[in-house]
Amino acid sequence: MKRREILIGGAAALGGAATASLPAPAIAQGVKELKMVTSWPKNFPGLGTAAARFGQRIEAMSDGRYKVRVYGGGELVHPLKCHDAVQEGTAELYHSAEYYYQGKSVGYNFFASVPFGFTPPEMDAWLHHGGGQELWDRLSADFNVKPFPCGNSGSQMGGWFKKRITSAGDFKGLKMRMPGLGGRVINELGGTAVTLGGAEIMPALEAGTIDATEWVGPWNDLAFGFYKIVKNYHYPGFHETGTCLSLGINKKFWDALSRADQEMFTACAIAENNVDLAEFNANNSKALDTLINEHGVSLVEFPDSVFREMGAAAKDVLADAGATDATSRAIYDSFIKFRKDVIKWSKISDQSYMNKRELVDFHG
């Protein structure tokens, strides 16, 4: 995803606001007001709510020493310019997704989600115990940013299609909204990946500008109303298998914090990383029932043959990304090695249990 762009009305008019420098944090009676820019509309389900909760935690844990003012995408800076704002000091914090910033380094994709990548627990394992966080820190330090995981959308759906996908050949000539490295896979399969902001997707579907789209999952997709135009809802998603949302902190601000305050920001980010994933999982099931039972949506599983073709294309796309530069190569090598190792345990633990769980019915 440049995949989770949210372009809301009036954002284009903000132009100069996206790069204008603002005053330093307000200080009144020992209280510091911090600006957090985000890529989402304020309080948008699962995305904006994660940013808001993080800010509330900082205020509570600091006993009011810090106040976090959360800006929705486009309110202070363009939704996809959050990294620039924190890098330049326009804001102290951002809440976003790192693949939006692949223009700065293709390596950023690996710290959000890549095709056939990690599940949320696997991503956490890589970041905390597989060297991923250190690589992320090294990459972001070049841009004056200290990064953290701060939310996760969980496994995403494969997308909405006007015509069902029954073979990899069905992607030929298909125009699909899918940014980032997932979009490159669509191109490899003979389709045309289109990058659109969230507000642009519905008009494009209505006008026939695109034939298919992905967004997130049932909770967010229901809110956007894709079911009004498209009824074929494919799964599983290959492109975002557990998208990590990110907190970016201006590094000069971070370095000036006390050790205790650094630990506070770290703990609040990790807490939100867990709570946000729980929020998505709690709401996706109910939203999927609504889509199927109230709106006539057809749930369609991608055939195994299609997934194999997607996987073959993704292998080349990721290898090309890793060959871009030395930093991206180091990230890619770490990612691929950890993926190979962690899959062994995931198959024995989570995957095998879920398969066996199907044998037991508590609800019949």
N, C-alpha and C positions, 0 to 999 in steps of 0.2 A: 504494500500500500504505500506509494504516496497515498496509500490506500485509504486512510481515514481522514481525508481532507474534509473540512466542514467550512464551506464558504457561505456566510450568511449575508443577508441584504445589507448593502452599504459598505461591505468590506473593501471593495475596490476604491472607494472614495477616501479610504484612510491613508493611502499613499504615503505622504510625508510622515504620518504618525508612526509608521512601521519602523522608521529609522531615526526619528527625532530622539535626542537624549533627554531624559527626564531628570529631575532633581534627585539627590541622594535620599535614602530612606528617611521618612519623617521621624523626628525624635521629639517627643513631648513627655516630660516627667519620666524619663527613662524607658518609654515605650517606643519600639522601632516598628514602623509600618513597612512591610515588605510587599512588593508587587509580584504577583504570579500571573503570567500570561499563559493561555492555554490554546489548544487547537480545536476546542469544542465549544458549542454554545453553553452558556452557564447552566449548570445542573442537568445537562443532557444525560440520560440514563447510562450509568456504568462508566462514563467517561468524565463528564462534568461533575458528577457526584463524587468521583474519586478525588478530583482536585479539591473540591470543597471540603471533604472530610480530612484530607491531609492538612489543609490550612487550619481547620478547627482543632486538630490534634496539637499542632505547634502552639497555638494560642493557649490551649489548656495545659500542656506540659510545661510551658514556660511561665505559667502563672500570670499570663497577660503581658509579659515583657515583649513578646512579638505579636503583632497583628498582621495577618496575611490578607491582603485584598486580592481576590480572584477575579480576573478579567476573562470573559468569554472570548472565543475566537473572533477577531475583528473589532473588538471594543477598544483595544489599545494598540495592537499590532495585528498584521495579517495572520490568519490561523497557521500558515506554514512558515512564518518568520519568527517563531518563538525562540528558536536556537540563536538566531541573530540578535534578538533583543537581549538575551541573557549574556551572550558573548560580549556584546558591546556595553553592557551595563544599563541599558534602558529599563530592565527589570532584574530583580534578584533571582527569580525562580521561574521555571516553566514546567508545565505538565503537557506531555505530547507523546509522540511515538517516533523512535529514532529513524525509521526508514524514510520519514519525510525529508531527512537531511543527507540522503545518499549523494546529493550533488556536491557535498563537502568531502565525503568519503564513502565509497561503496561499502566499506566495512561497517557503517552504521546499521545496515540492514540486519546484521546478525544479532543485534541487541534489541530488536523488535520481533521480527519473525521472518523466516525464509521458507521457500517451498520444501516440504518434507522435513521440516526442522523439528525442534523440541516440543514436547508437551509442556504445560506449565511447571510441573514438578521437575522435569528434566532441565528446563531453563534455569530454575532456581539452583539446581545442583551444579550446573556449569558455572553460573555466576559466582556462587558462594564457595564452591569447593573444587572447581575445575579450572580456575585461572581466568574465567570470563570477565569478572569485575575488574581485575587488574588490567586486562587488555582494553576494556571500555574506558577506564581511567586514563590510560596512556593516550588513547585516541582523542578523548575529549579535552585533555589538558592542552593540546595544541590549539584548541578553540576557546580557552579560558572558561571551561565548564567542568564541574564535578557532577557526574551522573549517578543515578540510582534507579533500580526497578521500583515502580510505584503504582502497581495495578496490573491486571491481566484479564483479557477478554475471554480466555479459555479457547477451546477448539471452535473454530468458526465453520460456517456452512459453505458449501461449494458454490452457491449462487443461484440466481433466478434466471431461467431460460425460457424464451418463447417457444422453442422446440426442444424436445427431450434429447439429451446426449446419449446415444447408444453405441457410438464408436468414436475413436480419436479423429476420424475423418470428418465428423460433424463440426469440428472446430474450424475447418477450412472456410475462409470467407466470413467467419463470425466476428461481429464487432462487439466486444465485451469490455465493460468498465472493470478494469483490474490494473491498478498501478504497481510499481515496484518490480521486484524480481519475479513475482507471480505473473505479472503482465508479460515479462520476457518469455516465460514458458508458453503462454497463450500464443505469442508471436511465432515461437518455434513450431507450434502445432499447426500453423497456417492461418491462425486468426489474426485479428487486429486488436491489440489492447489499447483502450482509451482511458486517459486519466481525467476524471471529473470530480469536482467537489460534491459534497453530500447534497447540497441544495440543487445541483444540476442534474442529478440522476433521474428523478421522476420525469421532468420535461423531456429528457433524452429518450426515455423508454416510450413515452406517449407519442413523440414525434417519429419514432423509428430510427433515430440516429444511432442507437445501439440495440443489439438483439438480446443482450444478457447483461447482468450486473452481479457483483458480489458487494456485500457491505460488512456485516458482522455476523449476527446470528438472530434467532427468532425474536428476542426481546427488542433489539434495535430495529430489525427489519419490519416488524409489525408496526412500530411507531412511524416509520417512513411510508408505510402503505403500499409497498411494492405489489402486494397481492391484488390490488385493484386493477393491475395491468397484466401481470404475469402469474401463472398458476403452477409452473413446474419449479419446485424448490429442491435443488440437488444437494447431495451430501456424500461423503464428508468433504470438507475443504482441504485442498492440498497445499494451499498457498500461505495460510495463517493457522498454524496448528496450536497456537497458544500465545497470542500476541502480547508481549511485554510492553506496558506503558511506562513512560519514563519521567522522572523528576530531574531537571537540570538546574544546578545552582551555580551562580556566577562564582568562578574560582577565587577571585580576589576577596569576595565576601566570605566564602567558605574558609579560606586560609586565615582570615582574621577572627574567626569564631574561636571561642574557648573549646577545649577538648570536650567539656561537658555538653556544650551546645551542639558540637558536631555529632556526638553520640545521640543527642535528642533528635536531630534531623534524620539521622540514619535509622533510628528505631521507628520514627513516624512513617518513613517511606516503606520500610519492610512490613509494618503493620497494615498499611493500605494495600500493599501488594497482595496480601492474603485476603483481606476483607473484600476487595473489589472482585477478585475471582469468585468468591462465595456469592456475591451479589449477582453476577452474571449467571452462575449455575442455578441459583434459586429462581431466577426469573425466566430463563430460557425455556424451561420445560412447560411452564404455564402458557407462555406466549406461543409455543409450538402447537399446543392443544387448540388454542384460539384460532390460529391460522388454518389448521386442518378442519376443525369441527364447525367453525363459524364462517370461514371465508372460502372454503372449498379448495384449499391449496393441496396439491399432490406432492407427496414426499417421494423423491426419486433418488435411488442410490446409484452412484457412478459404477459402471461395470468394471471388473478387475482389469480387463484389457485396456480400458481408458486410463486407469491409474498407472498401469505399467508404462504406457506411452508418456504420460505426464512426468513420471519419475525419471525416465531416460532423458527427457528434455531438461528437467530440473538439474540433473547431475552436471550437464554441460554448462548450464546457466550459472550455477554456483561456482564451478571451477573457473569460469571466465571472470567472475566477480573477485575470486580470490587471487587471480593473477594480475589484478589492476595495479597494485603497488605493494611495497614491502609490509606496510602496516596491515593492509587488508589480507595479505598472504598469511601473516602470523595469526590473525583472527580466524581465517578460514581453516588453517591447519589445526588449531586448537579445537574449533567447532567440530570438524570432521572426526578427529580422534576421539573426542568425548562422546560424540553421537554413536560411534561404533561400540564403545564400551558400555554406555548407559542402556542401549537397546537390549543388551543381553539380560540385564536385570529387569527391565520393564516388561519383557516378554514373560519372564518367570513369575513376576509379582502381579502387577496391575492387569496386564493383558490376559493372563491365564485365569485369574480370579474372575474377571468380567465375563469371560467365556463360560466358565463353570456356573456362575451365578444365574445364567439363563436356564439352568436345569431346575431351579427352585422357584416356585411361585407362591408368594405369601398373599397374593391379592385375588386369586381365583375363587 
